[in-house]
């Protein structure tokens, strides 16, 4: 068994499964230890019956089966036969029933805990801040949800079974061995005493090897996930062979680590088996001498006398003890793996959402006014200022364009509104309230966001559009699609809105993905809509139609449009020109053409491109 702050709760939550599973296991372990005693008694009676020195004692059962089988007090009769047959039958029934109970209880509890823990981890990861995902890869995170969870939860089934067998079956069997002959029991225990002395170090080494194994699997998973996500790029650059070589190197490294772990595990298993059967050799050697030459042990205090009945009974108990001895090695293996995996899972669950949340979220009506006051910002993993001293106010209902060279900070500026990172106090205000005083969930519910890199789920088109609310009507879905000028494209598909798109929208064109993402944001009818370069992949006519829909259908609602083309922003209420993290100027198209050199140069450059 293992314990940790994130799994201890399950012992309490599923206590009934553990209690009944434990009790059933204990009953099986104790009941089966009656078998050696019964077998020994039967052999003693049959030995007395079949007395070679006096064969005349044997009764001819063929002629008279109802007579007593032999003479004396310890001879076999029909009542004994019924007794042993009934006792063995009862033992079989009890063991069969209890084995069903513990297998059901402990296997069910493993599945339940695995599902609960996986749900807890997923919910926790979903609520972590963006900075965490910047430092992690998807493939690596998947290893937590697969191998690590399975390794931890294995303790609740196989691990508990081995633990009970080692403690209950092992202790009770050894106790009964001592009652038969304590000297022989100590002789047989010597190999296990040796293993107990080195078991701690074996478990430590095995745990480290398993942790290394998980890390290599994480790297391999990262590489596979990344390649499959970018398979189009790989094919476009004819890099299949080189990527396959990279995979082969990682796969070879993963194989070597797994082989090393398995070799060590096998060595431990071989050691356990060798110790168990070396004890069997000692049992036969010393037990046989006790029967044949008891005088050799007369000098040993309380060594006791051992006859054939005692030898058979002792051997039965030791045979029952072999499994707990083997289970020790398996238990060490399971615990070492589970500890390594639990350490990784604990690290994941210990990660905190770095974005500060207010103790009391604002209940003020969300309007959509935005104000930046001396906003400066750098990402958590960098000291370079991405935004510098930005001061600008965007009133409710304004359609605002943001334009500038690549890498000037346009996307970072709008991302501050989503509260993905911590912002210093009173630098960003929404409706005159510091963004730090807005609850993230409340804030994001009122903002529609279309990212620069569009992401669609492997699902139906209508499900992607209705992602914000599964109960949105089909009419609303089509209305949002028409707003984004993608309804006609969807209708052309064989299955229309019930068309299943590939992973990340692989079966759609760039423009279709952008517009479906736009429809997904529009259907929320948000007070603030952010389009981050979301019309770059559409033609100029479609772009004009989308902009016209924004002016027509989003009156009194704030819209921010990041673009590289002047045509996408020239008719908006205000245009913000950015360069190197700063706001160079802002105003209308005509104002900026006359007063902003950077904007004027962008206009001239794009005009020249059109002519070319």
Secondary structure by P-SEA (a helix, b strand, c coil): cccccccaaaaaaaaaaaaaaaaaaaaaaaaaaaaaaaaaaaaaaaaaaacccccccccccccccccccccccccccaaaaaaaaaaaaaaaaaaaaaaaaaaaaaaaaaaaaaaaaaaaaaaaaaaccaaaaaaccaaaaaaaacaaaaaaaccccaaaaaaaaacaaaaaaaaaaaaacaaaaaaaaaaaaaaaaaaaaaaaaaaaaaaaaaaaaaaaaaaaaaaaaaaaaaaaacaaaaaaaaaaaaaaaaaaaaaaaaaaaaaaaaaaaaaaaaaaaaaaaaaaaaaacccccccccccccccaaaaaaaaaaaaaaaaaaaaaaaaaaaaaaaaaaaaaaaaaaaccccbbbbcccccccccbbbbbccbbbbccccccccccbbbbbbccccbbbbbbcccccaaaaaaaaacccccccccccccccccccccaaaaaaabbbbccccccccccaaaaaacccccccaaaaaaaaaaacaaaaaaacccccccccccccccccaaaaaaaaaaaaaaacccbbbbccccccccaaaaaaaaaaaaaccccbbbbbbbccccccccccbbbbbccccccccccaaaaacccaaaaaaaaaaaaaaac
